[in-house]
Amino acid sequence: MLSVREDGLVESVRPDEAEGSRRRRVDAHAATMRSILPGDPALEPAERLEISPAALVELMLGAAIWCDADLVVLQPADGGEHQLLVKRAAMTLAKLAVERDTGDAAVARLALLTGLDPLVASGSLEGHVNVARQVVRAAEDRAEVLVTVGASSEGLEAEVRTQSVSSTAASQASHALKRCTQCGAVQSAAHRRCALDGGMLVLAIDDPRPGGAIGAWRVLSKLGVGASGTVFAVEHALIGRAGAVKVLHVTVQEAPLAVRRFLVEARAACRLRHPNVVEVTDFGVLASGQPYLVMERLAGAQLAERLDAEGALQPKVALSIAREIARALEAAHAAGIVHNDLKPENVVLLEGSTDETPRLKVVDFGASSLAGVPDEEKGVVYGTPAYMAPERVQSDVVDPRSDLYAVGIMLHEMLGGVLPFPGPTPEAMLKAHIDTMAPPAQSPYGPLPPSVLRLVERVLRKRADTRHQTATELLADLERAITDVGRSDWRRWLP
């Protein structure tokens, strides 16, 4: 139950309740509040929230602490229900339906707790005399709130507006951010009022949308949406460093195995440092349960964009790009990481890259696997049909040589401007990887040296044990092929 101490502090306590039990109950309310936040401002009221009036009051008062809400409204709605609105600045965090009797009982309980008259005609908070200022405590965290209750022709209603929050979790995270409820500016959590207009500041963490923040990173804009997650451009609020954050689509509750897999790979990626691999600097899980990665933000264009614009590349350029990709794989495989989804969209040609000296980074290890780690998602195969090795199509095997096959597909495409298996459907592509021999590599720029033809033929063999066995072995063949293409007399080898 809630009680008011002599100093006006509202505490969540029950007679003779042990401290451990009280903490578990408070934590349960916090988990409930976080689990019901859909994060979609356009969402219609969800299923009716089955909750007691006492627990509903605790959730309303605790929302400032548990989900950084600055406004909670409980009001009558159509259909004989109450609607609970949870807001942060201009963003609606949740719209939830509550049984009418439960809503009325919660408002009456809140009025009794704060000494307000629930039958006063309701109106806006401004100028409303039926307002009480309370300090709410949940475990070690506190929030100062304004509570108003009233009655309308439809029923009883209440409003809880946050004035300030003192959170031990926030104070321990010295890099946490706050957002001004008036102008929307994101600032250090050390401030209580906006430096620009004096508006109230509320915590702005775990808000992966432009204008929000993830930890110390301000979210600037959306860079793109992929099959596994959304990537945002971010900037570190304290040191101004540019970065990118990828937020996984699924939550822990929706797909625990996928999240566990993502975090295992994130730990490995954080250990991987190589000039040809995107640098991952941090990772974690949002309050919503969605994992995220913090990466360096790259300036450049996807290899896919260049192929779309130019088609086939000069043989030496194509081989040089393949060499840089193989160098990235050599480092990843040495760290026990298999990419599993190599394709031109996951290769970024950096600004300053030239045909003579390509500079690139392999990105998006979201489908990667760890060699030697049991796959808990048996039967689930990740990848892109046009670039999947036969063994990947036929099973969920994790094999570094599958990445080398994908390099061969990309090299074939860069040399000739077309895929070796351009099936009309994904199913046709997958079948071709298993049953159809790849056509010899060709180039519109003229005949290719035998060393190039042998390299492409070998790396695209159906059986993994007959291909190059390591990225280092593939690199050696690529170096020889680049040397041969650069020789002026190689044509004498042609029949």
N, C-alpha and C positions, 0 to 999 in steps of 0.2 A: 504494500500500500504506500501511498505518498503521505508525507507529513510535513508540516511547516514548523521549523524550529523558532526559538525566540528571536533569533537574528534575521528571520525572514527567509532563511535558506530552505528550499524545497528539496527533501531527500526521498529517495526511493528505498523505503524500509518497511519491514514487517515485524510485528512483535516476536521477540525470541528467535528471529531468523539469524542463523549463523552467517558470519562474514563470507565464507566460501560459497554458501548457497546464494547469498545476495549477489555476489559477483557473477555467478553462473546465470542468474536470472537477468541481470543487467546486460551481460554479454549476449544472452539469447534475444533480448529485445533489440540490441544493436544489429545482430545478424538478421533478425526479421526485417528491420527497416531497410538494411542494405539489399536484401533479397527481393524486396517489392519495388525497388526503384528501376523502372524499365529504361530510363534514359532516352525516351522518345517523346518530345514535346507534343506530338500530334496524336499520341495514344489515347484511345477512348478509355473510359473507366474500366478497370480490370474486373475479374470476378470478385464477388463480394468477399471482403476481408473478414474472416471468422476470428473475432477477437473479443475479449471482455472489455467493458467500459474502463476498468482500472488500467489494463494493459494499453488501451488506446490512448489514455491520458499520458501514460509514461512515454509512449512513442512520440506523441506530439511535443512534449517538453524536451525529450531527448534528441529530437531530430537535428537540432543545432549542433549537438556534439557528435552524433553518429554519422550524419551525412552532410554536414556543413550547410544545412538549410537555413535561410534567413527569414522564411515565412512559411507557416503551416496554417491552413484554413480548413475548418470542418463546418460544412454548411449543408442545408437540405438540398436535395436534388430530385429530379423526376423519378417516378417509379417507386415512391415510398422509401427512398434510401437517403443516406447522407453521403456526401462526397468529401473525401480527404484529399486536399491539394498540398503537395510539398514543393516548395520553390526555392531556387537559389538565384538571386538577382532576377533577370528577365526570363530565366529558364525554368520550365516546369519539369521537376524531377519525377513526379508520380501523380497519377490520378487514380484514386482507389475508392471503391464503393463499400459502404458500411451500412449495416442494417439500421433503419430509422430509430428503433428503440435504443440500440446500442449507442448511436450518435447522441441522442437526447440525454441518455444517462451519463455519457462522458462529459458533455457540456455542463450538466448539473454538478458532477463531481468536481470538475475544474473550478466552477464558481464557488463551491463550498471550500475548496482548498485555498483559494486566493481571497475569499471574503467578498466576492463580487455578487451582484444581483443578476441572476440569469434571465429575469423577466423584463429588464430594461430594453426598450426598443433598440434594435441593432442599427448600427450605422457605420460610417468609416472610422478608422482608428483616430484620424486627426479630429481633434475637438471632442472626442468621446470621453465622458467623465467616468465611465464604467471600465477603468483600466487599472491593472495592478502590475507593479514591477516586481519581478521575482528573480532570485538566483537559484538555478537548478544545478544539482550535483548528480553525476553518474560516475561511480568509482572515484578516480582522482581528477576527473575533468569537471569543469564548471562552465555554465553559460548564463548570461544575464538576458532575460527576456521580458517583453511586455505582453501581458495576457489581457484580452478583452472578450467578454461574452455578451450575448444579447438574444433577443427573441424577434422573429419576424412572423408574418402570416403563415409561412411554410413550416416553421419550427425553430428550435434552438440552434444557435451557431456560435462558433468560437474562433479566435485568431491568436496565434502565438508568433510574435515578431522578435527576432534575435537582435540584441544590441551589441553583445560582445561574447567571445568564446575564449576560455582559457583551457587549452587542451595539453595534457602532458605529452601526448604523442606528437602534437604539433611543435611544442617547445623543444622536444628532443631532436626533431628534424629541423635543424637551423636553416635549411635551404627551402623550407616550405614557402608557399606563395599565398597571397590574398588578392582578391579582386574587389574593386570599388563597385558598390551596388548602384552608383549613379552614372559614372562615366565608363565603367568596364575595364579600367586600367589595372594591369596585374603588377603587384608590388611585393616587396619583402614582407614576410609574416611578422617581422619585428615591429611594423607600424600598426597603429590602431585606427588611424584615419587616413583617408586618401591625401597624398601630398599635392594633388592637382586641384581638387574641389572640396576637400574636407568630408567627403562622403564616407559612409560606413564601409569597412573592409571585412569581407568574409573569406574563409579559406577557399582556395580555388584549385586544390589538388585533385587528381584523378578525374579530370574533365577533358577527355581526349577529343576536343572539338576546337576549331579555330576560335581564339579568344580565351580558351581555358588553359590549363597547365597540368603537366604530369611531373610530379616532384618539382625539381627546380627548372623544368623546361617549359617555356611558354609555347603554346601551340599556335603557329602562324597561319598555316594553310594546309589543305589536303593535296598531297602529291599524286596519289593514285590509289586504286582499289584493286586488289588481286584476289585469287581464289582463297587464300588463307587469311588475309588481313588487309588493313588499311594503313597507308603510310602517310605521315604528316611531316611537314617541315616545322622544325622547332628551333628555339634559341634559348641558351642558358641564361636565366634571368640575372645571375650575379656576375658572370664573366663574359657574357655576350657571345659565347661560342655557338656556331651553327651546327645543327645536327638533324637527324631524321628519326622518327619513332614509328615503329611498326606495331600496331595493335591487332592481336589475333581476333578473328571474328567470334570464336566460340568462348564460352566461359567454363570455369571449373565444373559448374553444375551440369552444363550441357554435354561436355565431352571431356571427362577427366583424363582419359588416356591420351588424347591429343594434346592437352595442356601439359601433362607430365612429359610427353615426348618433346614438346616445344622447349620446355625449361631445361631438359637434359642437354639438348642441342645448343641452347643459348649459353650454357656454362662452357661447353666446348668451344663455341665460336668466340667467346670472350678471351679464350686462351690463344686463339689463332691470330698471329701477326705476320702479314706478308704484303708486299707492295701491290700484289694483284688480287687481294681479297678485301672486301669491304670490312672496315674495322667496327666491331661491336664493342661498345664501352660499358653498357649497363643493361640490366633486364629486371623485370619484376612482375607483379600481378596487381591490377587495379582493384579498387574496392568492389567493382562489378564482377570480379572473378576473371577478367580477360587478361592474359599475359601480354607483355609488351617488351620490345627490344629498343634500345637506344643505339643508333649507328651514326657514323660520320655521314654528312650530307655531301653527295657527289655532284660536281658540275660537269656535265657532258651529255652524251646522247647514247641511247641503246644501240647495240650492234644491229638489232632488228630494224631500227629507223634508217640506218645507212643502207642496209640491204634493200629495203623498200624503195629507197631513192635511187640507188645505183645498180641494183641487180648484182651481177658478178663483179668480183674485185680482181685486181691484178694478182696473178699467182703469188708473187712474193709477199704482197700485202696480206693475202688470205693466210698464207703459211705463217707469217710473223704474228698475226693475231692468234692463230691456233697455238703457237708456241707460248704466248703469254698466258693463255687459258690453261695450258698444260702445266705451266709453272705454278699457277694458283692451285691446281689439283694436286700437284706434288706435295705442296705444303699441307693442304687439307687432309690428304690421305695419310701423310706422316703423323698427323694429329688424331687419326682415327675417324675422320669425318668424311662421309660419302654424300655428295651433293644431291643426287637423285633427280634433279630437274634442270639440268644444263640446257640452255637454249639461248638464241640471240637476245631475247628480252631480258635475260639475266646476266648480260655482259654489257657494262657501261664503258664506252670509249670516252676517256676524260678530256677535258679542255686542255689544249696543248699537245694532244696526241697527233702524230704525223704518220704518214705511210711508211716512212723510213724507220721510225722508232715509235711503234704503237704503245700507248699507255692506257691500260684498262684495269677494271676491277670486276671480279665475279661477285654477284650479289644474290640475295634471297636464298638463304639456306633453310627456309621454312619447311622444305620437304626432305631435308637431309636426315641421314641415319648415322648412328655411331657403330663402327665396326666392333663386333664382339659383345654388343649390348642386345639382349633378347628383345625381339619385337613383340610388344603386347597386343598389337593390332593385327593379328594374323589374318591374311586374306585382303588387307587394305593395301593397295598399291598407289603410290603417289607419282606424279610425273606428267609430261606432256606427250601425247601419242606420237607426234612427228619425230621425237627424239629419244624414244624409249628403246633400250636394248632388248633383244629377244627374251633373255632370262627375266627381265623386269616384267615383260608382258605375261609370261607364263607362270610367275610365282612372285612371292613377296621377298625374294632373296635380296640381301644387301651385299653388293659386290662392287669394289672400287672400279673394276673393269667396265662396269656399266656406264660410268662417267666418261671413260675413254671412248666408248662407242658413241656417246652423244657428241664428243668433240669431232669424231669422224663425220657424223651427219652434218654438223655445222661447217666443217671444212669442205665437204662435198658441195654444200649449198653456196658457200662463199666463192668457190672456184667456178661453178657453172651457173649460179643465179637461180637454181631450182633445187628442191628437195629430192633426194634419191627415191623416196617413197611418198609421192604426193597424192595419196589416195583421196577419193571424193568424200570419205567419211572417216571419223576417228577409228571406227572398227576396221575399215579397209587398211588404214595405215598400220594398225597393230598387227593385222594378219600378214601384211607384207614384210614387216620386220622379222617374222618367223619363217615365212615360206619363200620369199622372193630375194634373189641375189641382187645386190646393189649394182646399178650400171656403172661402167668405168667413169671415173671423173673426167670431165671435159671443161675447157675454158674457151670463151669467145675470143680470147686474146691470142690463141694459137695452141699448138701441141704442148703437152706437158711432159717434163722429163720422166723417164721410167721410174726414178726413185719416188716421185710424187704419186704416180699411179700405184706402185707397190704399197706405199704407205697407206693410202686411202682404202685399197682393197683389204689390207691386213686388219686395219682398225675396225672395219665394218663386217668382219666375219661373224657368222651366226653363233658359233661356240666360243664362249669367253676364254677357254684355255688355249685357243689358237690365235687370239689377238695379242696385242702388246699387253704384257702382264702388269706393268707399272707405268705411272706417268713419267718416270725417269727414262724408261725405255722408249716411250713415245717421243719424248723430248729429243732424244738422240737421233731418231729418224727425221724429225722435223728440222733439226739443225742441218742434217745432210741434204734434205730436200731444198732448204733455203739456199744453201751453197750452190747446189746444182742449177737452180733457177737463175741465180745471179751470174753463172758462167756464160760467156758469149759463144762457146763452142759446143754446148750440150746437144745441139741439133744433130751433130754427127753420129749420135747414138741411135737416131731413128732409123728404122729399116728402109 
